[in-house]
């Protein structure tokens, strides 16, 4: 005998999508915490991004600086490796 299929409200789906986007937590972790399938959450997230123009949280000034620093470091390491 199979279990009844659970239905989730759109508000619940959107809330989980916002949590993944805003906290940068892995989809698997958020799905496990709320008792939903990771693949279901991934599908909801794709639909959410399509509906909301793929909105991602903008980087803060410190995050941008750190990203630039890391990109520079990667470039230097690649140059050393090529040498």
Helices and strands as residue ranges (DSSP letters): H 10-23, H 27-34, H 38-51, H 61-82
